[in-house]
Amino acid sequence: MSAVNVKTMVLKILKWIGISIASILFLMFIIPILFPGTISQQVKIFANKHLAGELDYKKTHLTFFRHFPSLTVSVDDFILKGSKPFEQDTLLAAKDVSVGINLKNLIFNQEIKIDEIYVNDATANVFVNSKGQANYNVYVSKPSEKPKDTTEAGASIKLDLIKLKNWNIKYNDHSANVLVNAKGLNYTGKGGLSEDIFDLKTDLEIEKIDFALNRIWYAQKKYLKADLITRINTNALTFVLRKNELRINELPLKFTGFVSILKDGYNLNINAASEKTTIKDMLSILPPQYLSWVKDTKIEGNSDLFFSLKGRFSEPKNLKPDLKASLKVNNGFVSNSNAPVPMNNLNMDLNVDLPSLDTEKLLLDLRTLSFDLGKNNNFRAVVKTQGLNEMKINANIKGAVDLATLDSALGLKDIELKGLMNTDIQSNGIFSLDKKLFPKTKGSFNLKNGWLKTKYYPNPIKNINILANIHNTDGTFKSLGVKLDPFKFDFEGNPVFVNADLQNFEDVLYKVRAKGVLNVGRIYQVFAKEGFDVSGLIMADLSLNGRQSYATTGQYSKLDNRGNLILKNIKATTEYLPKSFYIKEGNFEFENEKMWFRKFYGNYGKSDYSLNGYLLNTINYFIERKGTLHGRFHLKSNYILVDEFMALKEGDNTDKSLAVTYAKEEHPKSSGVVIVPKNLDVSLEANAKKVEFKGLGLNNLLGLASVSKGEVYLKNTSFDIIGSRMKIDARYQDESPITANYDVALNVADFDVQKAYKEIDMVREMATAAKDVKGIVSLNYKLKGDFDGNMKPIYPSLEGGGNVNLRDVEVKNLKMLSTIGENIGADAFDNPDMKGVDINTTINNNLIHVEPFTFKVSVLRPTISGTSSFNGLLDFRVRVGLPPAGWIGFPVVVTGTHEKPKIKIFSKTGQGIVEALYNTKSNKVIREEKRAEKKSRAQQRKEKRAQEKKAEKAEKQIDKDLKKK
């Protein structure tokens, strides 16, 4: 072939290549222009058909160039809300979400087949509440039994690729007490994701992952790398782990097994192992603050880690899987360059068995833990325990360690240790507080000339000396003895010492001596702990001698408890309150059975308090497992704000109970209710200048309050409100952080109706007619009911009744009466004479039942009775008595609502109101009240008698509850 022919052929090839490239580029530009409406419309149809959560985004793109060579539909600022009951919460928010379109189906069949998904810069919040309800059930699939509609337009999914870039994921499962935070997650998944059974090849990388169980962090800020192949069966929702290689920091892990997702939980069979790795790799999973120590320390030796989780997890059926784990460390060596001797022969063999994740069945088997620090400087421990509340123990711990040598061998940077520590403990038997059993034990712990200094505080805790001995000869509490003689140290020039001798824990014979001054704030700085004021001081000079039973049996003369304990500027928290208590000054004096509060001043948020009185039997309270504090106090306060005691309010307390933490996360807009301690039995004579509750001010409060077994009682309590003096007896009890119940009997004489209507929410909501009443009224009423998550009364839960006396009132233009007047031609109904009238009512299931009462309208004598609802429905009977004395009259029926009453003259047939239904266990309104079907007068009278009888029973129960304390 000639050079000319070759040249011509090359030019033709280049020409066709150029034309092809130009055509492809042309198609890449023209296809998005030709099909945008079709694609956008069908993607929206698909989303609306298959997503239960609300979907929103700002801008749509159709292009080849975001994820070349795929044709992709992309949306910016994508937001997907959760499934019920989390419709208002964001499940997923992403900067852009793209789906790859199958080009062949698009061009030739006008069908949208989605085979790729890309999501970038996303935040996902996966949440499962305490009831097991999840927010991620947003995908709604078609029922398989329905025939496929082949004529229906829309998109379909046949995924081959999922690619996630830069995700932050929070998985919070309250039912399993699991919390996972993953930041910087990148994920690529490949496979036939639309098939019933397929292999998913996964490449996963997470820059930082945190894991907590029961709010205890087991991993924080760990790097994770995974190379996985998972066989997925979509029919059975089963994931089989075929190839699963993970790396957490430097620690490699291999997983095998399967996970099946069931309707009510999971079925698990997971096995994980990290075999024949080094100790240094194992230590790389330590918390971040220790990783620099691992990097700079010479560490040698081998380790093996095994883990398995097998069984079903189902919250409704109370099923949980079995957990097993083991960790082995062999021939360990740890040394710092400055250490005189290294840590040699480090060996550990630990096995954990937790059947059904039940801590009562927990088995811990530490077969060995040992190391050497040179001659005569070694430690050995063998410990085996089974159970928790009733724990079998077999332990042998022995060692003599020079802490300075240990400190230098490990190369600890943030802490400096000194002292000679000697431990020798042998224990074998059963530990049970309920059965008062203690293992046969002989043991001692001795620390001489101890020294502790950290980088967080310039001065050390020095001269630490501890000599502790424990002995038990027969396995019971009776033979248990603990002696601490001495425990002493010096800090900031102040010596502190404690001597204690405790014998016979069935009836503890105690002898304790404590003296010293401790700057609590500074000692917490030593350990870099926050939570106490830097100026906090504890000063003690105590001598406590006696026997536990002397206090409980009233043999107070045999007690010899004396001395003083002074607290100043101490900050303390409790797991049920959102803020910290500040004790400005607490001066306590011990006098045999009593702990006197001689001076006690403090504040909680905006509230202030001072206490004067005593606690009884404090020694027994600290000894007993479930002891109760008894006492009597005078409480004085200038101001108490009840709102800031509500459990879910914002505050500085980070050490809250799981119940409170979960309730706050599940009900973020709720303030919660006030939680009452269950271990108090204390009475208070209260004197508060002002108490404020949800904007309502109670002034000059005086009365008796008591706290007992989680309930608060008020007796003979009075306060000024809306210009009048109110007297109440009351009982309050929390049921959870978001529910509570109460009983109250109140009596208030001569209060201004209009002032009450304007200032008290409950008056406006319960007595809507009060807006048309002016003057002075007295009230004597009893109620019981529930509070909701914002500590507002749940009106359908109210039961009770009482009397309202209209002492000196004007009732003008009340719509119900005015309408009656218009219909019978009596304008005087616009301004009736109700002075001195008594109105007796009962309340039940959102209905107010009014007993007959009579008043004057010019020469007429109307009598009203019937039922009204809190939502304004009316069903009243009015008998209009005619002169001369109202003996003769005619009937009127009033139905409709307060705003639009309906009048029937010469009728006795009204239309009843079906009461609301309220579930006291779930604190939910099952049914609102509604207008009833028309019934005979006999039926209505029967129902009214039944309702009134129920309300009377509630009143009697209120009296019974209030008399408990």
PENOR-V425111 format. One line per field, one symbol per residue. ss: DSSP state (H for helix, E for strand, L for the rest). burial: b if it has 16 or more other C-alpha atoms within 10 Angstrom, else e. A space follows every 10 residues. Layout:
BEGIN
ss=???
burial=???
END
This chain:
BEGIN
ss=LLHHHHHHHH HHHHHHHHHH HHHHHHHHHH HHHHHHHHHH HHHHHHHHHH ELLLEELLEE EEELLLLLLL EEEEEEEEEE ELLLLLLLLE EEEEEEEEEE ELHHHHHHHL LEEEEEEEEE EEEEEEEELL LLLELLLLEL LLLLLLLLLL LLLLEEEEEE EEEEEEEEEE EEELLLLEEE EEEEEEEEEE LLLLLLEEEE EEEEEEEEEE EEELLEEEEE EEEEEEEEEE EEELLLLEEE EEEEEEEELL EEEEEEEEEE EELLEEEEEE EEEEEEEEHH HHHLLLLHHH HHHHHHLEEE EEEEEEEEEE EEEELLLLEL LEEEEEEEEE EEEEELLLLL LLEEEEEEEE EEEEHHHLHH HLEEEEEEEE EELLLLLEEE EEEEEELLLE EEEEEEEEEE EEHHHHHHHH LLLLEEEEEE EEEEEEEEEE EELLLLELLE EEEEEEEEEE EEEELLLLLL EEEEEEEEEE EELLLELLLL EEEEEEEEEE ELLEEEEEEE EEELLLLLEE EEEEEEEEEH HHHHHHLLLL LLLLLLEEEE EEEEEEEHHH HHLLLHHHLE EEEEEEEEEE EELLLLLLLL EEEEEEEEEE ELLEEEEEEE EEEELLEEEE EEEEEELHHH HHHLLLLLEE EEEEEEELLE EHHHHELLLL LLLLLLLHHH HHHHHHLLLL LLLELLLLLE EEEEEEEEEE EEELLEEEEE EEEEEEEELL EEEEEEEEEE ELLEEEEEEE EEEEEELLEE EEEEEEEEEE EEHHHHHHHL HHHHHHLHHH HHEEEEEEEE EEEEEEELLL LLELHHHLEE EEEEEEEEEE EELLHHHHHH HHHHLLHHHH EEELLLEEEE EEEELLEEEE EEEELEELLE EEEEEEEEEL LLEEEEEEEE EELLLLLEEE EEEEEEELLL EEEEELLLLL LLEELLEEEL LLLEEEELLE ELLLLLHHHH HHHHHHHHHH HHHHHHHHHH HHLLL
burial=eeeeeeeeee eeeeeeeeee eeeeeeebee bbeeebeebb ebbeebbeee bbbbbebeee ebbbeeeeeb bbbbbbbbbb bbbbebbebb bbbbebbbbb bbbeebeeee bbbbbbbbbb bbbbbbbbbb ebbbbbebee eeeeeeeeee eeebbebebb bbbbbbbbbb bbbbbbbbbb bbbbbbbbbb bbbeeebbbb bbbbbbbbbb bbeeeeeebb bbbbbbebbb bbbbeeebbb bbbbbbbbbb bbbbbbbbbb beeebbbbbb bbbbbebbbb bbbbbbeeee eebbeebbbb bbbbbbbbbb bbbbbeeeeb bbbbbbbbbb ebbbbbeebe bbbbbbbbbb bbbbbbbeee bbbbbbbbbb bbbeeebbbb bbbbbbbeeb bbbbbbbbbb bbbbbbbbbb beeeebbbbb bbbbbbbbbb bbeeeebbbb bbbbbbbbeb bbbbeeeeeb bbbbbbbbbb bbeebbbbbb bbbbbbbbbb beeeebbbbb bbbbbbebbb bbbbbbbbbb bbbbbbeeee bbbbebbbbb ebbbbbbbbb beeeebeebb bbbbbbbbbb bebebbbbbb bbbbbbbbbb bbbbbbbebb bbbbbebbbb bbbbbbbbbb beeeeeebbb bbbebbbebb bbbbbbbbbe eebeebeeeb bbbbebeeeb bbbbbbbebb bbbbbbbbbb beeeeebbbb bbbbbbbbeb bbbbbebbbb bbeebbbbbb bbbbbbbbbb bbbbbbbbbb bbbbebbeeb eebeebebbb bebbbbbbbb bbbbbbbbbb bbbbbbbbbb bbbbbbbbbb bbbbbbbbbb beeeeebbbb bbbbbebbbb bbbbbbbbbb bbebbbbeeb bbbbbbbbbb bbbbbbbbbb beeeebeebe bbbbbbbbee bbbbbeebbb bbbbbbbbee eebebeeebe beeeeeeeeb eeebeebbeb bbebbebbbe bbeee
END
